[in-house]
Amino acid sequence: WRSFSPRTLKHHQWVVLSREHAAIVVRRAQKALDTWHKSWTQAAPDLLHTAEGCSDESAPIDALLYDLEHKGSSTGNTWADLTR
């Protein structure tokens, strides 16, 4: 996944968001879902019509990273931005 987009980080954990982060996820959801979909179809084209690769495992993080970029606060390094 990440080889197709550095923002597409897949995880298998529950995510708890602050109210502020939840609002950001809602605001940036479409762009995050678009990025996830492009990465997923490139990484697993043979799984296009199966349940593998759920967007809820990637899109929230994507949305938060896009928000940093939109605000001009991104370092350009995904791993560094995750600590912000």
Salt bridges, closest charged atoms under 4 A:
GLU52 OE2 - LYS10 NZ 4.00
GLU57 OE1 - LYS10 NZ 2.32
GLU57 OE2 - HIS12 ND1 3.44
ASP67 OD1 - ARG27 NH2 3.83
ASP67 OD1 - ARG28 NE 3.03
ASP67 OD2 - LYS71 NZ 3.05
GLU69 OE1 - ARG7 NH2 1.95
